[in-house]
Amino acid sequence: MSDQSKAMLAVCSYVTKVASEVRDRLEAGKVPNPDQLSKYVQQVVDQLQKLVKGAPRNIQDKMAGPFHGFYDFWGNKTNKPLSAQSFLGILEDLEDAFPMPANGNGDEGTAAPAPAASAKGKGGGGAPAPTSGKGAPAPASGKGTTQAAAGGKGYSSAPAQAPKEVERPPKVEAPAVRPAAAQGGQALFEAKRRPAPAAAPPADGLGSMRADAAAFVPGQGFVSEKSEVPKSRRAAAPAMSEASKRMPTYEKKDWIIAGIRHNIVTVISGDTGCGKSTLIPQLVCDAENLVADDKVVVCTQPRRVAAITLAEYVARDRGQELGDEVGYQIRFINKFCESTRLIYATTAIVLRRLHSEPTLDSIGCLIIDEVHERDVYTDFLLLLLKEAMLNGRMPHLKVVLMSATLKADDFANYFNKVNGQTALKPVHIPGRMYAVEDYYWEDACEWIGFCPPDKGAGKGGKGKKGKDRDEGGAAEDKIEACYQAIKKDDTPKGRPGSDRADSYGLNTLRACALWRQCEVYVDLVEELVHYFHHKQPKGDGAILIFLPGWGDITKTYIRLYQSGENYKLITLHSLMTPEQQHEAFEKPPEGFRKIVLSTNIAEASVTIDDVVYVIDTGVRKERTYDAGTGISALDAKMVTKANAIQRRGRAGRCQEGLVVHLFPSYKFNDFDQFPLPQMLSSSMEEVVLQSKVIHGGSNSEISSMLTNSMAAPQPQAVQAAVKLLKDMNCLTRAGELTVLGRAVATIPVQPNVAKFLLIAAAFRCIKPAACIAAFLSIKSPFQQSVNESKDKGKVTGKDYFNKGFASDHLTMIQAYVEWRRETLRGKGDDFCDEQGLSPETLDMAFMMVQQFVSFMVDAGYDGEDVSGEGDLGEVDPVKKGSDVDALLKAAMVAGFAPNLCVLYRGNRSPYWYLDSNEEVSPFRGSANADYQMGGADGEEWMVFSDSMKMGRFNSIMDSSLVFSPFVLLFANALLIKEKEGEIRFDKWYAYIQQGPWIKELLYLRSQVMPQFKEAMEARNIAEFPRELVARMVDFLRQRPIRLDKIEAAPRSIDEEITGAARKQISTFEWPEDHGEEEEEEEEQ
């Protein structure tokens, strides 16, 4: 039977069944009241719409015809009061229009879904239709109708499931229909139909959780849930595994599902090991009539590694292939298909989805996991959801917030107005673990005999610093204070300080006195690993080490690697590819012990089942942002109590475990309770820009909205973000969104990196730009090598790849190009090891380059670098002084502005100054750390992508040398007074000499940004003129323009000059973007 024939049979079956049931009920005198009838008609019409969606026009007209004058079929609303008899007349007309074939199996169609849950079948032995055959949710769900998704070819759709009766023949199982995967590069979970109008909330209480709620059920009359209990699981759901049934979450499944049915937003907290991240999404996915068949369940994770590993585990637990019913989506990687019902995704993915689907119509239930981590994306998503729901949007959506801590009430209170007064309280799930013993710094030092060096020893001489020191360097009074502190401390469970204090020797107490906050003791970590490996106080098992960052992971890895022990060393961090992540979860080879070196990613997002020992260094990295200076700092801080508890919970999953925290036990109570929410410690430009695109409104409205987040950012941070976005031309002078800002917001990277990519595409140099953007979005590929000590005389790392570019960005391109060459020869890993490169970073960069280039090709990119048949991820080397070199640096200046600093000659090295007249310095690992100037003051500049507070100066992280023509061409505002020989551009002031370059500069400035705007508005990057690119290259490759006595001014020329005098300024003001409104007017 063809797809079209099957589709027509489904239509005929459905019409016949509904007409038969309604006729039978009326003949028996069982007439529903108007309210019940109205809801039932809406459900029937909704199913009929789905069945003929995509059908030829004549079929659709034939379906809608009998309703004319009585009911608005396509709007699914009544034109005038409709009686049950009138509705039967319509159905009988439809029976005539869609008669059952002579040999048709009438039971392939099913009756309309009941307003209440359908009753259990009592015979017939037929299998119910799978997930596509449900229909409306039970009244207890409190939701609107469940609709089948339009399927595959033709216009077929799975019919809804009818209540079964004894005398009926067996049902024929219909094929399952799922939401379609996104096509053509579209990001996510695309809805397969236009969303139906939201059903009004039941006036008679049928949407409540009352056990005695009753409703009219076609085929069964007025039914109470007391007399007929609805099925709790979908018929097509796979059997729950025995492992899942043993989880504490499974024991609470009825409470969990009841809470989700009743509440709009449900809060669930769970202890380590309860299985909430793997089991709750399955329970929601499998619950009968909880999530409509044409919608998906999405479970967000703050980290990509968690989204991947959880999806893999759940698919395996259900006995399914990954990407079938269970899949995942992270940035640039999709693993799902048309039949997927459950998607694990990063939080940022859902935020991007809001661009194209503001009400998330394709998602039936959104589960937000690890909300306690309070990252920027999670807090921002919670804010947008709350705002939308309070304004009546997203009526179909159920939201579940899952936290690993007991601060669930904070989240429940945040959504109090959304849930209302009858909301059920948060559900708490206890963990189930083996006993885990807690040990601390003093215990580790006692076991190993470790004592850190006294960094002040030897400097005191006969002065105060040497006074009262014992032979080990620590002052006696400090040692005594440590002894007393231990004696009073009862932090370790079952080991009170009064019992422990006398068991520690003098060396251990001295170690406590010399312990320093925020220091990572790699020597002690190494000795502890050897101790656990050989002594095995808890037997065999993996060792998990928490380290604050990649630098400490690398140092520890090298030390353990060089020890020669039988260790299977694995690093675990956010940059790992899906293939590399698997190692952390696999058993080590026979005779080897698995050692996992991890950042805080393993605290909650990832569970490694065979971990027995945990070494917690007690240190974490936290990035902070100063809104006043616009400078970030990456600070080492002690863990919070919540961090320490989470780290402890990683042991004891498979047997009794042991955790050692490398800080004194008596320090624990001084720690903060929770980490600072990232919304309070991050720059806000991405949040503000996304708010403009998703939420809309003025700057004051955006600022007001952000104050309603769980952690309201400081007004100064929002103001600084708005100013930066204006400087980037993402917002107009009045603060409205520009077409550039809208385009920047669609690319999932930092705004300045996104702008750089767009401009590079216009300049026809996208591949090398994509390579730079990839590394800026991940991290530098350069790292320490485990073999670095073998040949200290060999040039490696940045020194090897820096071919005189005076550019960190071009040095990274060169490393990427050579790595790809060696990878194609099968020597990629050896090459990385020899040159101090991170294979994980390079693998991730390769995927990102492909995606960035593909994105621009879809936007019309027509550069020579994509004209051949090669892989989009392959990049040609950039030759110094070439056209590509000039264009790439031009795109950096235009994209990264205002991140520029001028160079002044110094005695030993040049001075680097910002337009704030603040001195900065290159990062010590930069290719430009020892750069020596070759020109005069004002001729040479450094464009940089990021800066960070390190030591006395702000450090420029990645920089590239450019010359004055680049800076003048892309300054936001420029004023030249030829007669006086003066020039003002942005916040800079200098003296110049006249020449033909002035005319050419002003001409190019009058063309480049206006033409770029035209290309953006046309949504076709190829419209940027090639001849303009060539002319621009000629200007940029001239000798540097002298800018004598250059200095920073207090105010920008754009701010300083107003009124008629502004006509003298060379500037381009981006207009407000009205693109979408104009398109709608054209369509009308």
N, C-alpha and C positions, 0 to 999 in steps of 0.2 A: 504494500500500500504506500502511495506517495505521501510526502509530508503534507501536501495540500489536502489530500483525501482524509488523512488523519486529523487535520485541523478542523475540517468540515464535520467529521464524525463527532469530534469533541463538542462542537457547537450544538449539533442536533441532539446529542445525548443529554447535554446540560439542560437545554430548553425543555425537553420531554420530561425529565425528572422533576424539575421545579414545577412545571404545570401540573403534573400528576399529584405531587404532594399537596400543593395548594388546593387543588380540586377536592382531594380526599378530605382535607381538614374542613373545608367549607361544607361539604356534604354531610359531615358528621356533626355540624353545628358548632364547631370549635373555632370561633372567630377571634382573631387577635385585636387588642385595642389599637387605636390610631398610632400611639407612640411606638408600639412593638412593630406594627406593620411598616411604619416609615423606615425604621432601622433595617428591617428585613429587605425592603425594596431597594434601599441603598446598597446593601450587600450584593443582592442579585445583579443589579445594574453594574456594579463595579466588576463583578466576575464576567459579565457579558462584554463589557468594554475590553477587558483583557483578552478574551477569546477572539475578538475580531480586530484587535490592534494589528496593523500591518496587512490586513486583508484588502482585497480590491475594493474600490470605492462603492461598487454596486452592492457588495456584501454588507458593508457598513451601513449603507442607506437602508437596506432591507431590514437590518437589525433595529435601527432607530425609528423606522416608519410607524410601527404600531403604537409607539409611545407619544406620537405627535398630538399636541393638544391637551394631553394629560400630565406629561412628565418630561422634563428637560433631560433627555438621555445622556448627552455628552457632558452636561454640567452636573449630572447626578443630583438633581434637586427637583422638587415638585412645583408645577405651575399652578395647581389648585388641589384642594383636598382629594386624595385618592382612596377609594373604598377597596376592600378586599375583593369584591365582585368585579370592579373595574380592572383591578390588577390581573385577576384571572382571565378576563377578556383579552387583555394585552398578551398574556402568555399563550392563550389559545391561538391568537393571530400569529404569534411567533412559531407555534407548532406547525401551522399551515405553511409558513414561509421556510421553515427549516425542518422538513419531515425526516424521520429516521429512515435510513436505507432499508430495503426489504430484508437484507441479510445483516443489518446492523446489530451490533452488540450494545443494546441500550445501556448496559451497566457501565460502559466506559465513561459515560457522563455521570456527574454527581450533582446532588442538589445543592442549593445555595447554602453557604455556611450559616449556622444558626447564630443568633445573637448570644446565646449561651453556648457552653461547651457541648459538643455532640455526645450523645449517649453511647455506651459501649454496645457493640454488636452482640447479638444473642444467638447467632447461628450462621448458617451459610458457609462457614469455613473459609471465606474469602479473605485474602490479605488486603488490608487497607492500602490506598494509594500512598506512595511515599511523600516526602516533604513537600512536593509541589501541590499536594492535594489536601490542603487544610481549610482554607477559607477564613472566616472571621474568627478572631480570638474569643476566648471565653470571657464572660462579663467580668470575671475576677481580674482579668489583665488590665482592665481600665483603658484599653486602647481602641483604636479604630479598626477598620476592616483589614484582614490579611488578604493580600492580593498576589496572585500567581504572576511570575515574571513572564514577559513575552519571550518566546523561545525560538532559537535557531532559524531554520529556513521557513519559507512560507509565512504563515501566521499562526502556527500552532502554539498552544499553551496548555499546560497541564490542568485538567479540570479540578474543581474543588471536591473535597471528600464529603460524601453524603452520610447521614446516620444510617446504620444498617438495620434491617428488620429480618425477622425469622424467615418470612416467605420469599425473600429476594434471592436470586441466584448469586453465585460467588462474584466478587468484584474482580475486574481485570486491572492489574497494577499499572498505573500510568508512569511514564518516565519522569524522573526527578528533574525539576527545572530550577536553576540557580541564577543568581545575578551574574551578568556578563562581566568579564574582566575588561579593564580599560583598553581601548584601542588607539593606535596611532600616536603613541607617546603620551596620551592623556594620563594624568597622574593616577587616579585611584578609583576604586569601588564605584564605577559609573552606575547611576540609576538607569534602569532599563525602560522607564516610562516616565511620562509627565506625572508628577505626584497628584493624587486625587485630593479634592478639598478635605480638610480635616473634619472628621465627624464631631458633632457637638457632644459635650459630655452628657452622659445619661442623666435624665431628670429624675428617674425613679430609683436611683441608687444601684442600678445594675452594674455600675463600674466599680463598686466598692468591693471590699474583701469579705463581706458578710457570707457566712456559710449557707444561709437560707435564701440567698439571692435566687430569684426565679425568672424565667424568660420563656417566651413563645418559641418552641423548637419545631419547625416544619417536620411532619412525620411523627412527632411524639407529643405535641400539645404543650401545655403549660408545665414546665419541668422545674423542679427544685434541685439544687446541687446536693441537698441532703439525701434525696432519693436516688440520684444517679451521679456518681463521682466521675468527673472528667478524667481522661487520660493525662498523666503528668509528663510523659515523654513522647516525642515524635515516633511514629511507627518506623520511620526509616533510619532513626538514630542507631549507630552501632552500640553493641553491648558495652557497658562500662567495664573497664579492665579491673582485675583483682587488685592491682597496685593502687589504682585510684580509689577503690572502695575502702582501702585501708587508711586513706588520708583523713585527718580530722575534718577537713572541709566537707567530705562526703557525708559525715555524720550530721552536719548542719545544713544539708542541701535543701531541706524543706523550708527552713527559716530563711535561707538565702533567696530562694526563688519567690517565696511569699513576699519578702521585702521588696524585691525588684518589681513584682507585679503591682504592688500597692503604691510604692513611692515613684516619683519621677526621677529623683536622684537618691541612690542608695549608697550608704557608706559601710565599708567592710574593713575591719582591721584583723590582721592575722599574725601570729607569732611565726618565727622561723620554722620551716619544716611542715607547715600546715597544708601546703599544696594549693594555695589560693590562685597563684598565677597560671597554673596548668589546668585546674579543675573547674573554677568558676566560669571561665569562658565556655567550657564544654557544657556545663549545666545550662547556661543561658541558651546556647546554640541548640541543645537537644530538647529544651522545654516545649511542651505542646502549647501552641497559640501564644507564645511570648514575643517572638520576632517573626514578622511577616516573611513569606517565602521569597519575596522579591527584594529583601533587604539583607544586609550582612551584619555580623557581629564583629566589631573591631576592638581589639585590646591593645592599647598604646603602651609603649615602653620608653623610658628616657634614653636608652642606649640601643644602638643597632645590634650589638652582640646578643642582647637579651631577646630582642624580637626574633632573631634567627633561631637561637637555640630553643626557645620556648615552642616555636612553631614546629621545629623538628621533633621535639619530644612529644608534643600532643599528637601529631600525625602518627608517629610510631606507636604511641599508646593506644590509638584508635584502630591500629592495623591498617592504616591508609598510606597512600603515597603523598609525600609533601607536595603541596601545590594543587592537590585535588580538593577535598572538602576543607582542608586546613592549609593556609599559606601565610606568607609574610610580605611586607613591603617596607623597604628602607630607601634612603636616598639613592637613586639610580639603579636599584635592583628590585624587580618584582618577581614574586614566586606565587602566583595564583592563577586561576582559570575561571571559566564560565560557571563551573559547578561549586566554586568556593563559597562556604558559608561563614567561616571564621578566619579573620586576618589579623595577625600580629603586626603592628606597625609602630614606627617611631612617632613620638608626639608631634614632631615638626611636619610629618606627612599629613596628619589630620588638619593642622593649621593651613597648609597649602591647599588642602581640599576645599576649605572655606572660600577660596577665591572663586572657584567655578561652581560650587554648590553651597551657597550661604546657609541653607537650612539642613544640610547633611541628609537629604531625602533618601539616599541609598543605604544609610546606616540605620538599623533598627535598634541596636543597643551599643553604646559606646562605653567601654570599660577602660578607665584610666588607672593604670597600675603605678605603684611606687610614688604616689602623690606626696608622701612625706618628704621626698628629696627636695621638693620646692625649687626645681630648676625653672628657668625663665619661661620655657615653652609650656610647661605644665601649668604654671600659675596664669599665664596669658590665656591658655585654652579654657581654663576654669572660668576666668572672667568673661570671655566671649560667650560661653555656654550660658552662664547666669544671665547676662544681658539679653541674649536672644530669648531665653525662656520667660523672663519677666515681661518681655514685650510681645508674648504670644506666638513667637516663632518656634519651630521645632516641636510641635505638639505630639508628633509620633515617636519622639526619641526617648529612650530610657538611658540613663547615665548611671554607671557604677564606679565609685571611687574606692580604690583599694590601697591600704596603707600597711606598712610593716610595723607600725608603732601604735600605741594606744591613744594617740592624739586625734582619734576619729571624730570626737565631738566638735573639734574646731572646724572640720570640713562640713559636718552636718549643720552646724550653726550658720555657716556661710551660705548654704542653700536652703535655709529655713523658709524664706519667703516663696521659693519655688515649690517646695513640698507642701507647705501649708501646715495647719495645726494638727492634722491627723496622721502625719508622717510616722512611720515606724522607726524605732531607734536603731542606731548602728549595730551591726552584728559583729561580735568578736569571736574569732576562731583560735582556740589554743593550739600551740605547737605540739609536735610529738617527736622527741629527740632522745637519744641516749644521753647519759650524764656527761657533762663537760666540766673538767676541772680548770679553775682559773689560777694562773700564776702571773707574777709581775716582775719588774726589773730586779728587785732584790733576790727573787728566787733564781732567775736566770744567771745573775752574777755569782750566786753561791754555787750553782751546779758547775759552772764553767771555770770559776776562779777568775772572772773578768773584772777589770777595773779600768775605766777610761783614763787617758792621760790628763794631767792637770795642765791646761793650756796656759795658766799663769805661772806655773812652777819655773823657777830659775830667774824670773824677772823681778822678784821682790828684793833680792839682795838682803841688805840689812834694814831695809825700810819696812813700811807697814805691810806690804803685800806678802812678805815672808814671815811675818810675825805669827807665832803660835801654830805653825804648820808642823805636822808630823812628817816622817820621812817619805810618805807617799804624796804629800802635797796638800791634803785637805786639812783645814783648820779643825782643831779638836772640838770646838764648840759646835761646829756644823755636824760633825759625826754624832755628837751626843744628841743634837736636835733631831737628826734622822732616826736614831734609836727610839727616842721618845715618840716621834710621829708614827713609827711602825707599831709601837706598843699600844697606841690609842686607836689604831685603825682596824676596822672590821670589814673592809671592802671584800676580801676573798671569802666566799661562802664557806662556812664550816671551819674556818681557820682564823680565829680572832687574833688580833695583834698581840694580846697579852701572852698567847701561847707561842707565837712565832718569833717575837723580837729577840729572845735569847738564843735562838738557833742560828742566827746569822753571825759570821765571823767579822773581824775588824775590817778585812779587805772589802767585804760586801757593804758594810756601813760606809766605808770610805767611797765606794762606787756610788752610793746613794747621794753622798755629799757633792760628788763631782758630776752627777747627772745634769745634763743641760737640756732645757726645753727646746723642741723643734729640731733636735739633731738626730740624724739617722746613723746608728752605730753599725755599719756594715760588718766590721770585724766580729761583733757579737752575734749578728744574724748568721754569719757563716759558721761560727763555732756551734751555735744552737742546732743548725741543720745537721752538722756532723754528729752532735750529741744524740739527737733523736734517731738518726740513721743507725747508729751503732748500739746505743743503749736500749732503744725501743721501749720506752716506759709504757706505751699504750699499744705495743705490737706494731704490725706492719700497717702501711697506709700512706696516703699522700700528705705532703707538707705544703700548706698554703701560706705565702708570705705577702703581707700587705706593705707596699712601699709607696711613697708619695708621688713619684713621677718617673718619667722615662729614664732620666739620668741615673737615679738610684737603682732602678731595675737593671740597667746595663752594667753598672759597677758590680752589683751582686751576682749577676749572671756570669760575668767574666771570672770573678773569684771562684765561684762554684765549678765552673767549667774547667778551670785550670787546676782544681784540686785532684782530678783524676778519679774521683769516686764514681760508682755506678749510679749516676743520677740521670733521670730523664727530665731535662730542664725545659720548662715551657713558660713563655711570657703571655700574659693575658691583659689586653688593653683594648681601647675602643677602635683602634685602627686595623685590627685583624680582619682578614677576608673570611668569608664563611668557611672556606676549606681549612684555613689555619686554626679556626676556633675549635674544630673537632678534636684536635690533639689534647686540649685541656680536659676533655670528658672521656677520653679513651684510657684503657688500662695500659700501664707501661710494659715494656718487654720483660720477660722472665728474668729475675735477678736484678732489676733496676727499681729504684724508688722515684716516683713522680714528684717533682718539685715545681710548684706553680708560683711564679713571681707576678703579682698583680697590683694594679692601681685599685682605687676604691670601687671599681666596676664590679668586683666580686662580692661586695658587701651585701647586695640584695638582688641585683638583676640576674646574677648567674649563680647556679648551684652546682657544685662539683661533688658528686655523691660519695666519692671514696676518700675525702679529706678527713684525716684523723688529728693532725697537728696544725695549729694556726699560730703563726708568729706575727704579731701586730706591732709594727714599729712605733705606732702611736702618733705618727705625723701624717698630715695631709696637705695638699696644695689648694689654696683658695685664691682665685683671681678677684681682685677688687678694682673698682673704677672711681676715679676722682672726677666728679662732674665739673668742678671748677677749672681744672687744668686739662681735662679730656684725656688724661693719662691713666693707663691700667698698670696694675702691679700684681705680680704672682708671688704670693707670700706663703711661706711654710708656717703652718699652724698645728697646734695639738688637736687631736681628734676630739669630738664632742662625746658625751656619754652615749648618745644614740649611735654614733659610729662604732664605738667600742663594743656595744651590745650586739650590733649587727655582725661585726667581725667574729665575735665569739660564736655566734650562731652558725657559722660556716662549718664548724667541727661537729662531730656527734651525729652525723646523718646515717652512717652505716654501723657504727659501733661506738663505744665510749671514746671520748675525745679529750684533747688538752689544748688550751690556749695560753700563750704567754704574751702579756702586754709589756712592751719595753718602756714603761714609765713606772715610777714607784707607786705602790698601791695607795699611799696616803695622798697622792696628787689627784686621784680620780674625782673626788668630790668637788674639786675646784674647777673642773672642766665645765664648759657650756653644756646646756641640755641638748640643744639641737644646732645644726649648722645654720648660718645666716641665709635666708632665702636669696636666691640669685637675683631676684627682681630688685633687691636693695643694693646689690654689689656689681651690677653690670651696666654697660652703656645701653641706652634705650633707643638708638636710632632704628634698629630692625623692628622693635616692638611698635614704635610710633608709625613707621612706614606700613607695616602690616595692618595696623589699626586703621590707617587712612584707607587702605584698599578694601578691607573686610567690613569695617564698621562705618566708615565715612564720618563726616562732621568736621567742624572747625577744630583748630588746635586746642582751644579752651575746652571744647566738648571731649576731645580725646584725652586731655589731661584730667578732666573730671571723671571720665570713665575709668582711667587707670588708677585713680584714687580709691576705686571700689574693689580693687584686686585684694587678695588675701594679704599681700605684702605691698602696700602702696609705695611706688618709687618716689623719691624726693622730687618736688617740683623743679628744682635746679637741674636734675638729670634729664627730665622731659624737655625743659627749655634748651639745654645743651644739645639734645638730639634734634630738636626742630631746627636750631641754628645750623647744625652740621648738614642736615638734609637740604636746607636752603642753599648752603654753599655748594652742595653737590648737584644742585638744580633738580633734585627730586621733588622739591616743593617750590612753589612760586614765592615771590616776595611777601605775598599775603598769607602764605602758609597752605595754599591749596595744592592738591596732587597734580603733577605734570605727567605727560605721557612717558617721559623718561622714568619718573618714579614708579609708575605702574609697571613698566617693563622690568625695572630693577627688582621689583617685589616678586616677580614670577620666577626668578632664578634663585634656587635654594642655597645661596651663599651670602656672606656679608655684603651690605649694599655697595661699598666701594669696589669690591671684587666683581660684583655683578655689572656695575657701570663700566669698569675696565674691559670686561668681556664684550659688552655691546659695542663699545667704541673700537676695540680691536677688530671686531667683525666688520664694521663699516670701513676700516682701514685695510681690510683684506689680509689680515695676519692672524687668523683665529687659532690655528694649531699651536704655535708657540705660546700664545696668550692663554689657551686652555691648559697648557702644561703648568704655567705659572699659577693660574687660578686654582688648579688642583692642589698644588703644594701649599698654597696660602690657606686653603680650606681644610687641609689635613695637618701637616707639619713638615718641616724640612726633612729631606731624605737622609741627611747626614747624621751619623751616629758613631759611637765607639765600636770597634771591631774586636771580637774575641781573639783575633790573631795580631792585634796591633803591636804587641810587644815583641813579635818575632823579628821584625825588620824595622827598627826605629828610624833608620836612615831613609826609608822609602817615602816618597811623597804620595799622600793619599787624601781622600776627602775633598774639601773645597779647594785646597791648594792644588790638587791634581786637575780638577775640572775648571778652575778659573783660568781661562785662556786670555787674560788681559782685558776682560770685559769691564772690570770695576763695577760688577753687578752681582748681587746675590741671586737675583731672579734669573739672569742668563746662565749663571753657573749651575743652577738647578736644572735648567733645560738641557745643558750639556751632559750632566749626569744621567738624566732620563734618556737622552738619545743613545748614549753609549750603553746603558743598561739594556735598552730594547734590542740593540744590535747583538749583544752577548746572549740575551735571552733566546733570540731566534736561532742562535748557534747551540743552545742547550747548556750554556755556561752562566746563566743569570745569577744563581745563588753563589757560585764561587766568586764571581765578579763583585757582588755585594760585600762578601766577606773580606776580599782583598782591599776594596776601596772604602770601607767603612760606610756602606749604604744600608738602609733598612729595606729589606725586600717587601715587608708588609706595606710600608708607606708607598713604595713604587708600584706594587700591584694595585693598591687602591687608586693611586694617581692614574694609572692606565685606564681603569674603568671610568674615572671621572672625565678624563680627556675625551674619551669616546662619546660620553653623554653630552658634554659641553659642545663639542663640534656638531654632533647630531642635532642638538637644539638649534644651533645657528643655521645649519643647512635647511632645517624645516622653516626657518624664518627668512629664507631666500638667499643665504650666503652663497657667493659665487667666486670665491678666491681660488687662485691657482693651486693652493695646497690641498684642495679636495677635488681637483679635476680628474685625477687618475682613478685607478681601481684599488688602490691600497687601503689598508685598514685605517679607520678614522683615528685610531689611537697612535699611529706612527707619526713622529714629528721629525722634520729635517733639522740639522744643526743650523744655528744662526751665526753667520759670519760677521765678525766685527767690522763696523763701518758700512754694512750693506743696507739696502733699502729696508729690508725686514727689521734690521737692528734699529733703524731710525723710527720706523712706524710703531714698533713694539714699545719703544721708550716714550713715544708721543702718546700712545694709549695709556701708558702708566701715569704720565703727568696729568692727562685729562681725567683719568678714572680715579686716581688716588688723591687728587687735590682735595683739601688744602695741605696734604702731607708732603711738604717741601721744606728743605733747609738750604741756606746759602753757605758757601765755603769762603772763609777768610784765611789768608796765609798766616801761619804761625811759625815759631822758631823751629819746632821739631815736626809737628803735624798740624794740619789745618784745623781751624775752629769751625764748628758746625752750629749755625744759629737758625732758630725758627722765627716766624714773623711776629711772635710774641716777645722777641728780643731775648729769648731764653736759650742758653747754650745746651746742646745735647751732644751725645757721643755715640759712635757706632758700637753695637754689641760686640763683645770680644770675640765671638765666633764668626763675625761677618767677614765676607770677602773684602770689605772696605775698611777693616779695622786698622790697617797700616797704610791706608791710601795717602799718597803725596800729591799735592796739587801741581798742575803743569801750567795753569793760566793765572790771570789776575783775579782780584776780588770781584765777585759778582758774575764772573763768566761760568763758573762751575757750581752746580747744584746737585743735591741728592734728593731723589724722590723715594719715598718709603711707604710701605704698606701697613706698618704697625709700629708702635713704640711702647715701651714698658719701663716702669721705674725700677732701676737697678743701681744701688749704691748712691753716689753723690749726684749723678746726672740721670736724666731720662735717656734710656738706651734706644737707639734706632735699630729695630730688629732685622729687617731685610731692606736693603737700599740698592739703588742703581744710580750711577753717575749720568747726569744729563747736562746740557749746556743752555745758556741763556735764551737762544731762539725758541726752545721747547717751552720754557716757562712763560715767555711773553706771548706766544701764540695761544696758550690755553688758560691764561689768567682770566678770571671772571670779569674784571673791569680794568680798563687801561686808558690812560690819558697821556698824550704826548704834546709837549709844548716845544715845537721845533726851534723857535726863535730864542727861547731861553735855554735850550739844550737840556730840558728836564723831562723826566718820565715818571709817572706814577702808575703802579699796577698793584691791585689789591692793597696790601698793607706795606708795600715797599716804595722807597723813594731813591732815585739815582740820577746821575748826569749822563747824557749820551752825546754822541757825535752824529751829525746829520749824514744821511746816505740814502740810496735807493731802497734799502731794506725796510725803511719806514712805510713806504707806499705799499710794498708787497705784504708786509705784516698786516696792515689795516685791511687790505683786500681779503686776505685769507681769513682774518677774524670775522669779516662780514659774510663769509660763505660757509665755513666749516660747521659751526653749530646750527645755523638755520637749515643746512642741507641734512645734517644728522637728525634734526627734529622731523623733517619731512619723511625721512626713511622710517623713523619710529612710528609716525602717524599712519604711514602706509602699511605698517607691519611687514615691510620688505626691506631687509638690510641692504639688498643689492641696488637700491635706488640711490645710495650715496655715490656721487659721480667718481669714476675711476680717474678722470683727468684732474680732478681736484686732489686726489690722493697723490698723483705724480707731482703736481705743482707744490704740494705741501712738503714732499720729500726734498725737493730742490732747496726749499727755504731752510729746512731743518739741518741740512748737511753743509751749510755755509760755515764760515769761521764764527766762533762765538762773538756775540755782540757785547761791546764793552759797556758795563754798568758801573761807572765810577762813583766812588764814595757811597756805595749802596748802604741803606739803613732801613730799619723797620720803623714804620710810623705808628702812632697810637691808634689811628682809626683807618678803616678801609676807604679807598677813594670812592667806592660805591655808596658808602654811608655818609661820607663827608660832603659830597656835592649833591645839591638838590635843585629842584626847579628847572628853569630854562637852561642853566649851565650844564645840565646832564647831557645835552645834545652833543657836547664835545667828547663825551666818554664813549669809548668803543666797548660795547657790552651787548650781550644777547639775553633778554629776559624770556624765559620759557613760559608759555601761557598755561593756564589751567587746562587740564585734560577733560574734554567733554565728549570723547570718542564714542563711548557707549550710548549716550543720549542721542548723538547725531545719527548713529547707525539705526537706532530704533525709529527715528523720525523718517529716515529714508525707506525703511521697510513698510511703514504705514502709508 
